[in-house]
Amino acid sequence: MDQITSPGARTTMAQAQRVTRHKALDRLYHWLMATSVLVLMATAFLPILGVKFAWLDIHWATGVVLAALVLIHIVRALVFQDWRNMWIGLEDLRELWRGLARLFGSRATSPLPGKYDASQKLYHLFVAVVVLSVVGSGLLMLLKIDTPLWRRNPYVLSADTWGIIYVIHGMAAMTIVAIVIVHLYFTLVPDSWYMLRAMVRGWISREEYSQHYDAARWKP
């Protein structure tokens, strides 16, 4: 009885009731990227709103950090993780179709998803396109400023090309603002709190795993 109620035994029992959803390295990447995006948003939009400070160096340096994080994530996802977790397959398309049908009154039900459902996979794809657009255009824009590592050379590209790059960067930046708002909304919805906990502490409960996921499609 003493062994069962000892702190060590209680810790072991609690861990047995948990399923790891996000490893520590993945959570670190998420929060570093979130911090980078928020800093970039602040340094991009606060000066437009009249807040005066030395924003340029902070902005481009944070942009380089974000680019490095994205590169690390791509390598890690392709080499060290199962990239198929984010692959949109036929079953995901069927799930999306059933979801749309339910919006119009259908009673069709969807099976439980794997680690990520179809909407999360589409969201990830959309975010990837937007972030790659803002990072790619931002890295090109570094050619127009002096840094400790290089001297500016704005004549590498034509004025028309620079105009296109600025449009892409600006539209992607505005889209990221919308993405952050939507992300925060769905994060703070009570039904999603278990996923927020998973991004902070790394785990969901066995009950949450059984309730929300198909064990055949996601085997932690």
N, C-alpha and C positions, 0 to 999 in steps of 0.2 A: 504493500500500500504506500509506504514511504517513497519507494522508487517511482510509483505512478504519479504521485503528486509533487515530486521534486521539480525544481525549476528546469532542470535539464530535460526531464521527461515531458513537461508541459511544452517546452520549446520544440522538441521533436514532434510531438503530436500536432502542434500548430503548423509546423512546416509541412507535415504530411497532408494537411488540408489545403495547401496552396499549390497553385500552378504558375510557373514562371511564364510571363507573357513578354516582358522586355528585359533583356540582360542589362547589366550596369553600363556597359559601353554604349549600347543603343540609347539608353536614357540620357547619358552624358551628351551624346551627339544631338539628341533632340533639344535639350535645354541650351546647349551652346548655339545651335542654329536659331532657336527662338530668340535668344539674347541678341544675336547678330542682326536678325531681321528687325527687331524692335529698335536697336541703335540706328540702323540704316533708315528706318522710317522717321525717327526723331530728327536725325541730321538732315534728312531730305525735306521734311515738311515744316518743321518749326521755323526755319529761316523764312520760308514763304509766308508764314503767319505773323512775321515781324519779330520773332525772337532772335536776337543778335548774339552770336558766339562764333568761335573759330571752328566751323563745322566741317570744312573740306577735308582736312587731314584725318579727322575721325572717320569720316564717311568712306574715303577710299581705303583706309587701312582695314576697316571692318569689312568692306567689300572683298578685299583679298582674303581675309579670314573665312568669310562665307564661301568663297570659291574653293578654298582648301578643304573646308568641311564637306562640300558637295563632292569633290573628287574622292575624298576618303570614303564617303558613303557609297559612291558608285563602285569602287574597288571592293569594299567590304561586302556589299550586296551580291556582287557577281562572283566573287572568289570564295568568301568565307561563309556566306549564308545561302539559303535556298531562295533564289530569285523567283521561283515559281509561286511563292506565296503571294506575289503581287501581279502575277500573270492573269490577264482577263481571259477566261476560257468560255466554252459554250454554256456550261452550267451557270456561270456568272451572268451571261447574256439572258439566259432564261429567267434567272432571278430578277434581273432588271425589268424584263418584260412583264413578269407577274406583278412586280411592284407598281408599274405604270397601270396595269389593268385594275389593281385594287383602288387606285385613285379614281377610277371611273365606275366603281361599284362592284367590281368582280370580287368573288369570295375565294379566289385561288390563294392557296397558302404556299409559302416558300420553305424549303428545307433549311435546316440550320447551316450556317456557313462554316468555312474553315477559319483560320486565324483572322482573316480579313474578309468582310463581305464585299459584294459587288460595288456598292456605292463608295466604300472606302478605297477600293482599287481604282475606280474612276477618279476619285478625288486626288489620290496620290499621283496618277498620271497627269492630271491637270496642273497640280502644284509643280510637278517636275518640269513640265514645259514652261511654265511661267518663271520659275526660279532659274532655269537654264537660260532663258531669254534675258532676264535682268542681269545675271552674272556675266553672260557672254558680251552683252552690250556695254556693261560697266567696265569690263576688262579692256575693251577697245577704247573706252573713253579715258582710260588712264594715260593714253598717248598724248592727251591734251593738257596734262598737268605735270609740273616738276615735282619729283620725289627724291629722296636720298639715293635711290637706286638708278634712276634714269632721268634724262632731260626730255622735256616735252617736244613733240614733233607733230603738230596738228595737220601737217601737209601730206601725211602718209595716205590719207583718203581725201576724196573730193568733197566739196561742200554739200552736194546732193546726198552722197553716201552718209556723211555725218548727220544730215537731217533725218535720214531713215533710222540711223542708230539711236538718235535722241528720241524719236517717236516710239521706237520699240522699248527703250528703257523707261520712258515716262508711262506708257500704257501698262507695262509689266509691273511697275512700281504701284500704280493705282490699283491694279488687280490684286496685288499682294495685300493691300490695305483691306480690300473686301474679303480676301481669303482669311486674314487674321480675325476679322469680325465674325465670320461664319464659324471658324474654328473655335473661337472662344464661346460662342453661343452653344454649340453642340457639346463642348466640353463641360459647360456648367449646367446643362440639363440634368436633373437628378437621375434619370435612367442611365446616364453615361458616367456617373461618378466612379463606378468600379474601374472603368478604363483610365480615368484620371489618376486613381490610386495606383494602377498598374504602371503608369508613366512616371510616377513619383517613387514608388516602392518596389515596383517590378513584378508584382504578382496579382493574381485574381484567386478567388476561392474555388474549391472543387465544385461547390454548388453553382457558382456563376459560370464555371466552365461547362457544366452539364446543361445549364439552362440556355446558354447563348451560342454554343459551338457544337459542331458535329465532330465527334472523336475520330471518325474515319477520315475526315478532311484536314484535321489538325491534331497531330500527335506530339505534344510538348516533350 
